[in-house]
Amino acid sequence: MKNKIIFSFLFILLFLFFSPFVISSAQAGGGGEEDATEVVAYNKNYNEPDLKIIIQQLQQRITALEQKNIILQTQIGALSTSSTTVSQGATGATGATGATGARGSSGYGGSGSTGATGATGITGSIGATGATGTTGMIGVTGATGTVGMIGETGATGSTGSIGATGADSTIAGPKGDTGDQGIQGIQGIQGASGAVLSSAQYVQLGSQPATVGAGQPFTYTTTVLSTPGITASTAVVNPPFTTSGTIFTLENIGRYEIQYQMRYPTDGDVVLYLGQTMADMLPLPYTMIGKTSDGAISGNVIIETTAANSFLSVNAAAGNATAIAIPPNSGTTNQSATTVSFKQIQ
């Protein structure tokens, strides 16, 4: 019974909304009383104000029907309680489906508002990977471009300043191992014989002008060989000497080979004196030669000068006990010769 009432209600709504009509309804209440006939007329030519009125009337009509439905349900319940219980018969067979009704006219109501967006569906599983396509053909290699011109060389930058010299290390490095002895080199060509740069020789024939006391120079009055760089002068040079003698001037700095010889009958030694000035002339100890009896002496030494115009003399040694007297003859009739010679070798 309840389903029939709902179906009837829906059918009435559809009918009222889609076509002009006049409805007459009567519903029996308790005791069989009839409701008054209600007529609602509708016009197809709707405008917006009329449409609002129609909707209000429909809402009022629906409310009235719902109230009547409640009354009917109450009455049906009362009847069911007071009546004799009757066993329900078997459900009849389903009737045949009725023919489809004609399509109603399109409604004039506005479109309803868009419904809310539905929830996002579950993400589907990832599909299988497609098969790999075939590799395309390799393209033809392009032609090589022409070589560009070489650019001009840039100007040379200025030289940077020299950095400061690092501090000297105070720690000596470890001594390296001694290397193997090298192979003996080929013997070089023999050098030329040493050249004599200059030479000179002087002599005193016969006896000395006077005996030569200890520390005094001998006299040489005859020049045998001369050279501009070696000269001789005889005079009293005081200091360092007190008697006359010959002083030789060695103009060039270098090394000189000196040879000297003489013969006398007494004991005594002979030595060379050298100095950068006459006043500071001193004996050269390694040039000392002498004898203890009658006979000749001969010396051959090398000296070195360290200043230009140095001075040299041949002297009786300062420690002699007696003066040296050169006799006029070295033998019975042969004249004595007291000589000195110079060779500048470097």
C-alpha positions as CSV (number, residue, x, y, z in Angstrom):
1,M,0.0,0.0,0.0
2,K,2.9,2.4,0.9
3,N,4.7,1.8,-2.4
4,K,1.5,2.5,-4.4
5,I,1.1,5.9,-2.7
6,I,4.7,6.9,-3.4
7,F,4.4,5.9,-7.1
8,S,1.2,7.9,-7.4
9,F,2.8,10.9,-5.8
10,L,5.7,10.8,-8.3
11,F,3.4,10.4,-11.3
12,I,1.4,13.4,-10.2
13,L,4.5,15.6,-9.9
14,L,5.6,14.6,-13.4
15,F,2.2,15.3,-14.9
16,L,1.9,18.7,-13.2
17,F,5.4,19.8,-14.4
18,F,5.2,18.8,-18.0
19,S,1.6,19.7,-19.3
20,P,-1.2,22.1,-18.5
21,F,-3.9,20.4,-16.5
22,V,-6.7,20.5,-14.1
23,I,-6.5,18.1,-11.3
24,S,-9.3,17.1,-9.2
25,S,-8.6,14.9,-6.2
26,A,-10.5,13.5,-3.4
27,Q,-9.1,11.4,-0.7
28,A,-11.5,9.5,1.7
29,G,-10.6,10.1,5.3
30,G,-12.0,8.2,8.3
31,G,-15.8,7.5,8.0
32,G,-15.7,8.1,4.2
33,E,-15.7,11.9,4.1
34,E,-14.5,13.6,0.8
35,D,-12.1,16.4,0.6
36,A,-13.0,19.5,-1.3
37,T,-11.9,19.6,-5.0
38,E,-8.8,21.6,-5.5
39,V,-8.1,23.0,-8.9
40,V,-4.8,24.4,-10.0
41,A,-4.5,25.9,-13.5
42,Y,-1.2,26.3,-15.3
43,N,-0.3,28.2,-18.3
44,K,2.4,27.2,-20.8
45,N,3.7,30.7,-21.2
46,Y,5.9,30.9,-18.1
47,N,8.0,33.8,-17.1
48,E,10.5,33.9,-14.2
49,P,8.0,35.3,-11.5
50,D,5.3,32.8,-12.5
51,L,7.8,30.0,-12.4
52,K,8.7,30.9,-8.8
53,I,4.9,30.9,-7.9
54,I,4.4,27.5,-9.5
55,I,7.3,26.0,-7.6
56,Q,5.9,27.4,-4.3
57,Q,2.5,25.9,-5.1
58,L,4.1,22.5,-5.9
59,Q,6.0,22.6,-2.6
60,Q,2.8,23.3,-0.7
61,R,1.0,20.5,-2.6
62,I,3.7,18.1,-1.8
63,T,3.6,19.0,1.9
64,A,-0.2,18.5,2.0
65,L,0.1,15.1,0.3
66,E,2.8,14.0,2.8
67,Q,0.4,15.0,5.7
68,K,-2.4,13.0,4.2
69,N,-0.1,10.0,3.7
70,I,0.7,10.1,7.4
71,I,-3.0,10.1,8.3
72,L,-3.7,7.1,5.9
73,Q,-0.8,5.1,7.5
74,T,-2.3,5.7,11.0
75,Q,-5.7,4.5,9.9
76,I,-4.4,1.5,8.1
77,G,-2.5,0.5,11.3
78,A,-5.6,0.8,13.4
79,L,-7.6,-1.3,11.0
80,S,-4.9,-4.0,11.0
81,T,-4.9,-4.2,14.8
82,S,-8.7,-4.6,15.2
83,S,-9.3,-7.0,12.3
84,T,-9.1,-10.8,12.5
85,T,-5.7,-12.1,11.5
86,V,-5.9,-13.6,8.1
87,S,-3.3,-15.8,6.6
88,Q,-1.5,-14.1,3.6
89,G,-2.1,-15.9,0.3
90,A,0.6,-16.8,-2.2
91,T,2.1,-14.0,-4.3
92,G,0.4,-13.7,-7.6
93,A,2.3,-13.9,-10.9
94,T,3.9,-10.7,-12.2
95,G,1.8,-8.9,-14.7
96,A,2.9,-8.1,-18.2
97,T,4.9,-4.9,-18.6
98,G,2.8,-2.0,-19.8
99,A,3.5,-0.1,-23.0
100,T,6.0,2.8,-22.8
101,G,4.2,6.1,-22.4
102,A,4.6,9.0,-24.8
103,R,7.6,11.3,-24.1
104,G,6.6,14.3,-22.2
105,S,7.3,17.9,-23.2
106,S,10.6,19.4,-22.2
107,G,10.4,21.2,-18.9
108,Y,11.0,24.9,-18.5
109,G,12.9,25.0,-15.4
110,G,16.5,26.2,-15.5
111,S,19.4,23.7,-15.4
112,G,20.3,22.5,-12.0
113,S,23.6,23.5,-10.5
114,T,26.6,21.3,-11.4
115,G,27.1,18.5,-8.9
116,A,30.2,18.2,-6.8
117,T,33.2,16.7,-8.5
118,G,33.5,13.0,-7.7
119,A,36.6,11.6,-5.9
120,T,39.6,10.8,-8.1
121,G,39.7,7.2,-9.1
122,I,42.5,4.8,-8.2
123,T,45.5,5.1,-10.5
124,G,45.6,2.3,-12.9
125,S,48.6,0.0,-13.1
126,I,51.5,0.9,-15.4
127,G,51.1,-0.7,-18.7
128,A,53.7,-3.1,-20.2
129,T,56.7,-1.4,-21.9
130,G,56.4,-1.3,-25.6
131,A,58.9,-3.1,-27.9
132,T,62.1,-1.2,-28.8
133,G,61.9,0.3,-32.2
134,T,64.6,-0.6,-34.8
135,T,67.7,1.6,-34.9
136,G,67.7,4.2,-37.6
137,M,70.4,4.3,-40.3
138,I,73.6,6.4,-39.5
139,G,73.5,9.6,-41.4
140,V,76.2,10.5,-44.0
141,T,79.2,12.3,-42.4
142,G,79.3,16.0,-43.3
143,A,82.1,17.6,-45.2
144,T,85.1,18.9,-43.2
145,G,85.0,22.7,-42.9
146,T,87.9,24.8,-44.1
147,V,90.7,25.6,-41.6
148,G,90.4,29.1,-40.3
149,M,93.3,31.6,-40.6
150,I,95.9,31.7,-37.8
151,G,95.4,34.8,-35.7
152,E,98.2,37.3,-35.2
153,T,100.6,36.6,-32.3
154,G,99.8,38.8,-29.3
155,A,102.3,41.2,-28.0
156,T,104.8,39.9,-25.4
157,G,103.9,40.8,-21.9
158,S,106.2,42.8,-19.8
159,T,108.7,40.9,-17.7
160,G,107.6,40.5,-14.1
161,S,109.8,41.8,-11.3
162,I,112.4,39.5,-9.8
163,G,111.3,37.9,-6.6
164,A,113.2,38.4,-3.4
165,T,116.2,36.0,-2.9
166,G,115.3,33.2,-0.4
167,A,117.1,33.0,2.8
168,D,120.3,30.8,2.9
169,S,119.8,27.4,4.5
170,T,121.8,26.9,7.7
171,I,121.5,23.1,7.5
172,A,124.0,21.4,5.3
173,G,122.6,18.6,3.1
174,P,123.8,15.0,3.5
175,K,127.1,14.3,1.8
176,G,126.6,12.3,-1.3
177,D,128.3,9.0,-2.0
178,T,131.7,9.1,-3.6
179,G,131.3,8.4,-7.3
180,D,133.2,5.8,-9.2
181,Q,136.5,6.9,-10.6
182,G,136.2,8.1,-14.1
183,I,138.1,6.7,-17.0
184,Q,141.5,8.4,-17.5
185,G,141.3,11.0,-20.2
186,I,143.5,11.2,-23.3
187,Q,146.8,12.9,-22.7
188,G,146.7,16.4,-23.9
189,I,149.0,18.0,-26.4
190,Q,152.3,19.1,-24.8
191,G,152.3,22.8,-24.2
192,A,154.8,25.2,-25.6
193,S,157.9,25.8,-23.6
194,G,157.5,28.6,-21.0
195,A,158.5,31.9,-22.5
196,V,160.8,34.4,-20.7
197,L,159.0,37.8,-20.7
198,S,162.1,39.8,-20.0
199,S,165.7,39.3,-18.8
200,A,168.8,41.2,-17.6
201,Q,172.3,40.5,-16.2
202,Y,174.7,42.6,-14.2
203,V,178.3,42.0,-13.1
204,Q,181.1,43.5,-10.9
205,L,184.5,42.6,-12.4
206,G,187.3,42.4,-9.9
207,S,186.9,43.2,-6.3
208,Q,184.1,45.2,-4.7
209,P,184.7,48.9,-4.3
210,A,184.9,48.1,-0.5
211,T,184.3,45.2,1.8
212,V,180.6,44.4,2.3
213,G,179.6,44.5,5.9
214,A,176.8,42.4,7.5
215,G,173.4,43.5,6.1
216,Q,174.8,45.7,3.3
217,P,174.3,45.4,-0.5
218,F,176.8,44.3,-3.1
219,T,177.8,46.6,-6.0
220,Y,177.3,45.8,-9.7
221,T,178.7,48.5,-12.0
222,T,178.6,46.8,-15.4
223,T,175.4,46.0,-17.3
224,V,175.7,42.8,-19.4
225,L,172.1,42.5,-20.6
226,S,169.4,45.2,-20.1
227,T,165.6,45.4,-20.4
228,P,163.3,48.3,-19.9
229,G,161.4,46.5,-17.1
230,I,164.6,45.8,-15.0
231,T,166.9,48.7,-14.1
232,A,169.8,49.2,-11.6
233,S,171.1,52.2,-9.6
234,T,174.0,52.4,-7.2
235,A,173.9,54.7,-4.2
236,V,173.6,54.8,-0.4
237,V,170.0,54.1,0.4
238,N,169.4,54.9,4.0
239,P,167.3,53.4,5.4
240,P,167.6,50.5,5.3
241,F,171.3,50.5,4.5
242,T,174.2,52.5,5.7
243,T,176.8,51.9,2.8
244,S,176.7,52.2,-1.0
245,G,175.3,49.4,-3.0
246,T,173.2,48.5,-6.1
247,I,169.4,48.5,-5.9
248,F,167.4,46.8,-8.8
249,T,163.9,48.1,-9.7
250,L,161.5,45.4,-11.0
251,E,158.8,47.4,-12.9
252,N,156.3,44.6,-13.6
253,I,154.3,42.6,-11.1
254,G,155.1,38.9,-11.6
255,R,157.5,36.1,-10.9
256,Y,161.3,36.4,-11.5
257,E,164.1,33.7,-11.6
258,I,167.2,35.2,-9.9
259,Q,170.7,33.6,-10.2
260,Y,173.7,35.0,-8.3
261,Q,177.3,33.9,-7.7
262,M,180.6,35.1,-6.3
263,R,183.9,33.9,-4.7
264,Y,185.5,35.1,-1.5
265,P,188.0,33.6,0.9
266,T,186.3,34.2,4.2
267,D,183.3,32.7,6.0
268,G,179.9,34.4,5.4
269,D,176.4,34.1,3.9
270,V,174.6,36.0,1.1
271,V,170.8,36.7,0.9
272,L,168.4,38.7,-1.3
273,Y,166.4,41.7,0.1
274,L,163.0,42.6,-1.4
275,G,160.4,45.4,-0.7
276,Q,157.7,47.5,-2.3
277,T,159.7,50.6,-1.2
278,M,163.4,51.0,-0.5
279,A,162.8,51.8,3.1
280,D,160.9,48.6,3.9
281,M,163.3,46.1,2.1
282,L,163.8,42.9,4.1
283,P,165.7,39.7,3.6
284,L,164.0,36.7,2.0
285,P,165.0,33.7,4.3
286,Y,164.6,31.1,1.6
287,T,167.3,32.8,-0.6
288,M,170.1,32.4,2.0
289,I,173.4,30.7,0.8
290,G,176.9,30.6,2.4
291,K,180.2,28.8,3.1
292,T,182.7,28.3,5.8
293,S,186.0,28.4,3.9
294,D,187.6,29.9,0.8
295,G,185.5,29.2,-2.3
296,A,182.6,30.2,-4.5
297,I,178.9,30.3,-3.8
298,S,175.9,30.2,-6.2
299,G,172.2,30.7,-5.7
300,N,169.1,30.1,-8.0
301,V,165.7,31.1,-6.7
302,I,162.3,32.4,-7.8
303,I,160.7,35.4,-6.2
304,E,157.3,37.1,-6.8
305,T,156.4,40.8,-6.7
306,T,152.9,42.0,-5.8
307,A,153.4,45.6,-6.5
308,A,154.8,47.5,-9.5
309,N,158.3,48.9,-9.2
310,S,159.4,46.7,-6.4
311,F,163.0,46.8,-5.2
312,L,165.6,44.0,-4.8
313,S,169.3,43.8,-3.8
314,V,172.0,41.1,-3.1
315,N,173.3,41.5,0.4
316,A,175.8,40.1,2.9
317,A,173.7,38.3,5.5
318,A,173.1,40.4,8.7
319,G,174.5,37.6,10.9
320,N,178.0,37.5,9.3
321,A,180.8,37.9,11.8
322,T,183.1,39.6,9.3
323,A,182.7,41.7,6.2
324,I,183.0,39.9,2.9
325,A,186.0,41.0,0.8
326,I,185.9,40.0,-2.9
327,P,189.5,39.6,-4.2
328,P,190.5,41.1,-7.6
329,N,191.3,37.7,-9.0
330,S,189.4,34.4,-8.6
331,G,192.7,32.5,-9.3
332,T,196.3,33.4,-9.8
333,T,195.7,35.7,-12.8
334,N,192.0,35.5,-13.6
335,Q,189.8,38.4,-12.7
336,S,186.9,37.8,-10.3
337,A,183.3,38.2,-11.6
338,T,180.5,38.8,-9.1
339,T,177.2,38.4,-11.2
340,V,173.4,38.5,-10.9
341,S,170.8,37.7,-13.6
342,F,167.0,38.2,-13.9
343,K,164.4,36.4,-15.9
344,Q,160.7,37.4,-15.7
345,I,158.9,34.1,-16.3
346,Q,155.3,35.2,-15.4
